[in-house]
């Protein structure tokens, strides 16, 4: 029986097209979920050319963009940034995606472990991630890494 090799590495310029495709897949997956369209609009709603430029800048910048691989094929990604607070920096998982057909084998867990190690190594006081209301799988995934709700955002939509 052949075993698969799961890896995590920093994203490279050659990964841009697959990163953008995964980002589009993530947007499509959550757009119709409760709160999904507003989550996209408040975190990632930019023109594709701007999104490409953003990823290009981050690949060479201080915001970690990493890819998850199976046998060296990119099947997932994570973006972690930092928010400076009076209590210290907080690492924030801004984007985590694994292609649906590749889930359940440990790519997402490897990416998240990498993010936690990054946050600790950088001296962050903690790490945050978002899950949409009702998205039990995502909530449970983050809880398996010790993340617990510390704040809930409540919202009233006026155009719906």
C-alpha positions in Angstrom: 0.0 0.0 0.0 1.4 3.3 -1.1 1.2 6.2 1.4 0.5 9.8 0.5 2.9 12.6 1.5 1.2 15.6 3.0 3.3 18.8 3.1 3.1 22.5 3.9 5.3 25.0 2.3 5.4 28.8 1.7 3.5 29.8 -1.5 5.5 30.7 -4.5 4.8 32.9 -7.5 4.2 29.7 -9.5 1.3 28.9 -7.2 -0.6 32.1 -8.0 -3.1 30.6 -10.4 -4.0 27.7 -8.1 -4.3 30.1 -5.1 -6.7 32.3 -7.0 -8.7 29.3 -8.2 -8.9 28.0 -4.6 -10.0 31.4 -3.4 -12.8 31.5 -6.0 -13.9 28.0 -4.9 -13.9 29.1 -1.3 -16.0 32.2 -2.1 -18.5 30.1 -4.1 -18.8 27.6 -1.3 -19.7 30.1 1.3 -21.5 32.9 -0.7 -24.9 31.4 -0.2 -24.4 30.3 3.4 -25.8 32.4 6.2 -23.5 35.4 6.5 -21.3 34.2 3.7 -21.8 37.0 1.2 -21.1 39.7 3.9 -18.1 37.8 5.1 -16.7 37.8 1.6 -17.5 41.5 1.2 -15.8 42.5 4.4 -12.7 40.4 4.0 -12.0 39.5 0.4 -14.3 41.2 -2.0 -11.8 42.7 -4.4 -11.4 42.7 -8.2 -9.5 39.6 -9.4 -6.6 41.9 -10.6 -6.4 43.4 -7.1 -6.6 39.9 -5.5 -3.7 38.7 -7.7 -1.6 41.7 -6.8 -2.4 41.2 -3.1 -1.3 37.5 -3.2 1.8 38.5 -5.2 2.7 41.1 -2.5 2.1 38.6 0.4 4.1 35.9 -1.1 7.1 38.2 -0.9 5.8 40.0 2.3 5.2 39.4 5.9 1.8 37.8 5.8 2.3 34.1 5.6 0.6 32.4 2.6 1.2 28.7 2.6 0.1 25.8 0.5 -0.8 22.3 1.5 0.3 19.5 -0.7 -0.4 15.9 -1.4 2.6 14.3 -3.1 3.8 17.8 -4.1 0.4 18.8 -5.7 -1.1 21.9 -4.2 -4.6 21.1 -2.8 -5.0 23.7 -0.1 -3.9 27.0 1.3 -3.8 29.2 4.4 -3.4 32.9 4.8 -2.5 34.2 8.3 -2.0 37.8 9.2 -1.4 39.7 12.4 -3.4 42.3 14.2 -1.5 44.5 16.7 -3.4 45.1 19.9 -2.5 46.7 23.3 -2.2 43.1 24.6 0.2 42.0 21.8 -0.2 40.7 18.3 -3.0 38.3 17.4 -2.5 35.9 14.5 -5.6 35.7 12.3 -6.5 32.9 9.9 -7.9 34.9 7.1 -8.3 32.1 4.6 -8.1 28.3 4.9 -9.2 26.1 2.0 -8.7 22.5 1.0 -10.1 21.2 -2.2 -13.3 19.2 -1.2 -12.1 15.9 -2.8 -8.8 16.1 -0.8 -10.4 16.7 2.6 -10.2 14.2 5.5 -6.6 13.1 5.0 -4.9 15.8 7.1 -4.0 18.6 4.7 -6.2 21.2 6.6 -4.8 20.0 9.9 -1.3 20.3 8.6 -2.0 23.9 7.5 -3.6 24.8 10.8 -0.7 23.3 12.8 1.7 25.4 10.7 -0.4 28.5 11.5 -0.3 27.8 15.2 3.5 27.3 15.2 3.9 30.5 13.2 1.8 32.4 15.7 3.7 31.0 18.7 7.1 31.6 17.0 6.2 35.2 16.3 5.2 35.8 19.9 1.5 36.3 19.2 -0.8 36.3 22.2 -3.2 34.0 20.4 -4.7 33.0 17.1 -8.2 33.7 15.8 -10.2 32.1 12.9 -13.7 32.7 11.6 -16.6 30.2 11.1 -19.9 31.1 9.6 -23.1 30.6 11.7 -24.3 27.1 11.4 -21.0 25.8 9.9 -20.5 23.1 12.5 -17.7 21.4 10.5 -15.5 24.5 10.5 -16.3 25.3 14.1 -15.4 21.8 15.2 -12.2 21.8 13.1 -11.0 25.0 14.8 -12.0 23.7 18.2 -9.9 20.6 17.7 -6.9 23.0 17.7 -8.0 24.6 21.0 -9.7 27.6 19.5 -12.9 28.6 21.3 -15.4 31.4 20.7 -14.3 34.6 22.4 -16.7 36.9 20.6 -19.8 36.7 18.5 -20.6 39.2 15.8 -24.3 39.9 15.6 -25.7 41.7 12.5 -29.0 43.0 11.2 -29.3 43.1 7.4 -31.3 46.0 6.0 -31.5 45.0 2.3 -32.9 41.5 2.9 
